[in-house]
Amino acid sequence: MLTENMQIQAIADRLAGMPVDADAREFDMPWKLCWQTLETAQAGQEDQALQSATAGLVDQQKILESILAVRPGYRPIIPSLKDISATLDPIEWVWDGWIPRGLITVLAASQGSGKSFVATDLAWRIIHDQGFPDSSPVKRPGANVIYVDAEMVPQILNERAGHYGLDRSKLFVMLPDPGEMIDLGREYYQKKLTEMAARLQPELIIIDSLSSVHTGGQNNVEDVRTLLGYLIRLASAARCGLLLIHHIRKPPGGGQRMMNLDLGMEDVSGSSFITQQARVVISLRVMQTGPDFDPNGPREFKMIKTNLGLYSKPLGFSFISLEPAGVGLDWQIEAPKVYREPSLLDECMEWLEDLLRANPEGLKPMDVVSEGKVEGYSRALIYRARKGLRGKIENTIGHKAPNNCWKWADAIERQ
């Protein structure tokens, strides 16, 4: 398969008398005509034959100029990865394992999940050198942070920053011109943000949110290609992190289900091109840790995509009241566990623990089974519960001895 450039190069090489390994069947018109003419032309008559063969073509002059403009024997230099490796920047991190420098990170969640609170918390940590939630160090403590407030409610950000005691002289808000909305698909706002980044040299640019920062659609590649291309160039040029806050698709049923949905890549709103261009995608959801859903309940902060290494372990946080007003985030190194309805086995295990704790001297297995039958637990279920509590229940003599008893391990340690 020959591209047009390769066809013209082959003709130029052949015209100069150089050996060329090519097949006429690989050529397209009018280059096929030129190639066939040279193959049948008498030695030394190639130029005249080419002139005669193309004489009837409307664009003869353009065809001949294209051939003569090519240097015979030219082969483009194709650098290998080794050739360009010295010019490539190493992968660096704003937040180790979570927010890469010079690349896009997407934070996806439903409305009301706390995305903007997380963004404000991260800005505070960078500006005040508080360390990240997993104790990773801040690389550029005291650096500036740019917040692109496409939601156009700066008073909310201002109030949250005040509650945090955040140094607002280090937090720079990009707002639209009066009467407009920010549209980073427009060259005007791209230049405005680029100039802010060049002058402020931020450690993090927060864009809140993708759906509000772009007046075009999000469902087709063509709708977001230009915008994401700009954001990638911006993050690379500024050598900072870029946190792109984004929403999720509405699941069947909607409502509070959106807030506690265990997100996958398919749940992120818009074209899959958005998550393809992000090097890291993070989800945020409310965890239901009890029988009833609580919108103020603990959150799970989980990585659902990375191209840069191992997946970081999910983190958790809860909202806490700040003094004298406002709320902050109390981070936990482990994400909260989702609630599940206790099974009959769970209930039996809980009953067996309570029974043995109430009888620290121990009970014979047959007596445990008798007690269990009164509660509606079968012998098989009790033994399954005993197995499930392995390590917490011990035999006093040996499990086959006639006088063996089951004792809760704590009781044995105290004796």
Secondary structure, 3 states (H helix, E strand, C coil): CCCHHHHHHHHHHHHCCCCCCCCHHHCCCCHHHHHHHHHHCCCCCHHHHHHHHCCCCCCHHHHHHHHHCCCCCCCCCCCCHHHHHHHCCCCCEEECCCEECCCEEEEECCCCCCHHHHHHHHHHHHHCCCCCCCCCCCCCCCCCEEEEECCCCHHHHHHHHHHHCCCHHHEEEECCCCCCCCCCCCHHHHHHHHHHHHHHCCCEEEEECCCCCCCCCCCCHHHHHHHHHHHHHHHHHHCCEEEEEECECCCCCCHHHHCCCCCCHHHECCCHHHHHHCCEEEEEEECCCCCCCCCCCCEEEEEEEECCCCCCCCEEEEEEECCCCCEEEEEECCCCCCCCCCCHHHHHHHHHHHHHHHCCCCECHHHHHHHHHHHCCCHHHHHHHHHHCECCEEECCCCCCCCCCEEEHHHHHHC
